[in-house]
Amino acid sequence: MTARGKHVLCRVTVAIVTTLLAACDGGPSEAEYLAACLKEGETGAGKAVRREVGVNSEAQCKCAATEVSSSLSADARRSMILNMQGKKEESKAIISKMNEAEKMASMNAGLEMIKKCGGP
């Protein structure tokens, strides 16, 4: 292999590793949150509450996905998704590892999301 070929191979490897690390460290994506939110809205209680309140599930979930991705930590987003998926114990385990400032920031971000996006 030529020196130029090694250089190109090295740059490609660095780009792939950087992309993988970003994906691993970034926590759940907006798409993952959106999918969990929409699925939760299809369940009996979630569906009934949204219908009663008159909330458009898709619009509310899209808004919420954008809000949480910009205002919550990866762990807080992961906890919310697990909670929506019915995995309450896993969600609680994540929250229990957060310090008080992180918990308070998550609560405030959640309240702000409800103000901006509406919904139950």
C-alpha positions in Angstrom: 0.0 0.0 0.0 1.3 3.4 -0.8 1.8 6.2 1.7 -1.2 8.1 0.2 -3.4 5.0 0.4 -2.4 4.6 4.1 -3.3 8.2 4.7 -6.7 7.9 3.1 -7.4 4.7 5.0 -6.4 6.4 8.3 -8.7 9.3 7.6 -11.6 7.0 6.8 -11.0 5.0 9.9 -11.0 8.2 12.1 -14.2 9.4 10.5 -16.0 6.0 11.1 -14.8 5.9 14.8 -15.8 9.5 15.4 -19.3 8.8 14.0 -19.7 5.7 16.1 -18.6 7.4 19.3 -20.9 10.3 18.7 -23.8 7.9 18.2 -23.0 6.0 21.4 -22.4 9.0 23.6 -25.3 11.1 22.2 -28.0 9.0 23.9 -31.4 8.3 22.3 -32.2 10.2 19.2 -35.3 12.4 18.4 -36.6 9.5 16.3 -36.3 7.0 19.2 -38.2 9.4 21.4 -40.8 10.1 18.8 -41.4 6.4 18.2 -41.8 5.7 22.0 -44.1 8.7 22.4 -46.3 7.7 19.5 -46.5 4.1 20.6 -47.4 5.2 24.2 -50.2 7.4 22.7 -51.7 4.3 21.1 -52.3 2.6 24.4 -55.6 2.7 26.3 -54.8 5.3 29.0 -52.5 7.5 26.8 -55.0 7.4 23.9 -58.0 8.2 26.2 -56.2 11.1 27.9 -55.0 12.6 24.6 -58.5 12.3 23.1 -60.1 13.9 26.2 -57.7 16.8 26.2 -57.9 17.1 22.4 -54.2 16.7 21.7 -52.8 15.7 18.3 -50.5 12.8 19.2 -48.2 13.2 16.3 -47.7 16.9 16.6 -47.3 16.7 20.3 -44.8 13.9 20.1 -42.8 15.7 17.4 -42.6 18.9 19.4 -41.7 17.0 22.6 -39.0 15.0 20.7 -37.4 18.3 19.6 -37.6 19.8 23.0 -36.2 16.9 25.0 -33.3 16.4 22.6 -32.2 20.0 23.1 -32.9 20.4 26.8 -32.4 17.0 28.5 -29.3 15.0 29.1 -28.8 11.6 27.4 -29.7 9.8 30.6 -32.8 11.8 31.2 -34.0 11.1 27.6 -33.2 7.4 28.0 -35.2 7.4 31.3 -38.2 9.0 29.6 -38.1 6.6 26.7 -37.9 3.6 29.0 -40.8 5.0 31.1 -42.9 5.4 28.0 -42.1 1.8 27.0 -43.4 0.6 30.4 -39.9 -0.2 31.7 -40.5 1.7 34.9 -37.8 0.0 37.0 -35.1 0.6 34.4 -36.2 4.2 34.2 -36.0 4.6 38.0 -32.5 3.0 38.1 -31.2 5.8 35.7 -32.9 8.5 37.7 -31.5 7.2 41.0 -28.0 7.7 39.6 -28.6 11.4 38.8 -27.6 14.1 41.2 -30.2 16.5 42.6 -29.2 19.2 40.0 -29.7 16.8 37.1 -33.1 15.7 38.5 -34.2 19.3 39.0 -33.1 20.2 35.5 -35.0 17.2 34.0 -38.2 18.2 35.9 -37.9 21.8 34.7 -37.3 20.7 31.1 -40.3 18.4 31.3 -42.5 21.1 32.5 -41.3 23.5 29.8 -41.9 20.8 27.2 -45.5 20.4 28.4 -46.0 24.2 28.2 -44.6 24.4 24.7 -46.0 21.2 23.3 -49.1 20.6 25.3 -50.4 17.2 26.0 -50.8 15.0 29.0 
